[in-house]
């Protein structure tokens, strides 16, 4: 990332959880974090090119008409399919996790006492994956 801070968008309609997540991530790393209480606000700011988005699965806690996380995920991928999105949910159901992966989420994390630890491990994994992908593309272009 050329010594630039990793830009993370955190999207969750639970203001307390959103703030706790931001504090926890900043406590361990020097990230550039932008928080959004709705998926729509996140979409409006995609032009700022986040390196990774952590997106809540359920986003209608404040506004019942708000788009849900899967709808937002689809719109993010339509805007730029290369933005890695980690879905975050309080629902510990394998069907939901699989559905998120079908929608091209990078990973699925259940909101729990270990969610912060998982996210701190996933974020570097995103960049290792991006680097491998870039190297593979470079190699394939030369074949």
C-alpha positions in Angstrom: 0.0 0.0 0.0 3.1 2.3 -0.3 3.0 3.3 3.4 -0.5 4.7 2.9 -3.1 3.8 5.5 -5.5 1.1 4.7 -8.9 2.7 4.1 -11.7 0.8 5.7 -15.4 1.5 5.4 -17.4 0.2 8.4 -21.1 -0.1 7.8 -23.6 -1.0 10.5 -26.9 0.5 11.7 -26.0 -0.3 15.4 -24.2 2.9 16.4 -22.7 1.3 19.6 -21.4 -1.7 17.7 -20.1 0.5 14.9 -18.1 2.7 17.4 -16.8 -0.3 19.3 -15.6 -1.9 16.1 -13.9 1.3 15.0 -12.2 1.7 18.4 -11.0 -1.9 18.4 -9.6 -1.8 14.9 -7.8 1.6 15.6 -6.4 0.2 18.9 -4.3 -2.3 17.0 -3.6 -0.7 13.6 -3.3 2.7 12.1 -6.2 2.5 9.7 -8.1 5.2 7.9 -11.7 4.3 9.0 -14.9 5.9 7.7 -18.1 4.8 9.4 -21.6 4.7 7.9 -24.9 3.9 9.6 -26.6 2.9 6.3 -25.6 1.1 3.2 -26.8 4.0 1.1 -24.3 6.3 2.7 -21.6 3.8 2.0 -22.6 3.6 -1.7 -22.5 7.5 -2.0 -18.9 7.4 -0.8 -17.5 4.6 -2.9 -15.7 7.3 -5.0 -13.2 7.5 -2.1 -12.0 4.0 -3.0 -12.0 2.0 0.2 -9.5 -0.8 0.4 -11.9 -3.0 2.2 -15.6 -2.7 3.4 -16.9 -4.4 6.5 -20.7 -4.5 5.9 -23.5 -5.5 8.3 -25.9 -8.1 6.9 -29.0 -6.5 8.5 -29.2 -2.7 7.9 -32.8 -1.9 8.6 -32.6 -1.3 12.3 -32.9 2.5 11.9 -34.9 2.8 8.7 -37.1 -0.2 7.8 -37.0 0.8 4.1 -33.2 0.7 4.1 -31.5 -1.7 1.8 -30.2 -4.9 3.4 -26.5 -5.9 3.4 -26.8 -8.3 0.4 -28.4 -5.5 -1.7 -25.6 -3.2 -0.8 -23.0 -5.9 -1.5 -24.4 -6.4 -5.0 -24.3 -2.6 -5.6 -20.7 -2.4 -4.4 -19.7 -5.3 -6.6 -21.5 -3.7 -9.6 -19.6 -0.4 -8.9 -16.2 -2.2 -8.5 -16.0 -5.9 -8.3 -12.4 -5.7 -6.9 -13.4 -4.0 -3.6 -13.3 -6.8 -0.9 -16.3 -6.9 1.3 -16.5 -8.7 4.6 -20.0 -9.4 5.7 -20.8 -9.1 9.4 -23.9 -10.5 11.0 -25.3 -11.5 14.4 -26.8 -14.5 12.6 -24.8 -17.7 12.9 -26.4 -19.6 10.1 -24.4 -21.4 7.4 -27.0 -20.7 4.8 -26.6 -17.0 5.2 -22.8 -17.2 5.1 -23.0 -19.3 1.9 -25.4 -16.9 0.3 -23.1 -14.0 1.1 -20.2 -15.9 -0.6 -22.4 -16.5 -3.6 -22.8 -12.7 -3.8 -19.0 -12.4 -3.9 -18.3 -11.4 -0.2 -14.7 -12.0 0.7 -15.6 -13.5 4.0 -18.4 -13.8 6.6 -17.9 -13.0 10.3 -20.5 -13.6 13.0 -20.8 -10.8 15.6 -19.4 -12.3 18.7 -16.6 -11.8 21.3 -14.1 -13.1 18.7 -15.4 -11.0 15.8 -12.7 -8.3 16.3 -9.9 -10.9 16.3 -11.2 -12.4 13.1 -11.4 -9.1 11.4 -7.9 -8.2 12.4 -6.8 -11.4 10.8 -9.0 -11.1 7.7 -7.8 -7.5 6.7 -4.2 -8.6 6.1 -5.5 -11.7 4.3 -7.4 -9.4 1.9 -4.1 -7.8 0.9 -2.2 -11.0 0.6 -5.0 -12.3 -1.7 -4.9 -9.0 -3.7 -1.1 -9.3 -4.1 -1.4 -13.0 -5.3 -4.2 -12.0 -7.7 -2.0 -9.2 -9.1 0.9 -11.5 -9.6 -1.2 -14.1 -11.3 -2.6 -11.6 -13.7 0.9 -10.4 -14.5 2.0 -13.9 -15.1 -1.1 -14.7 -17.3 -0.5 -11.6 -19.4 2.9 -12.8 -20.3 1.8 -16.3 -21.4 
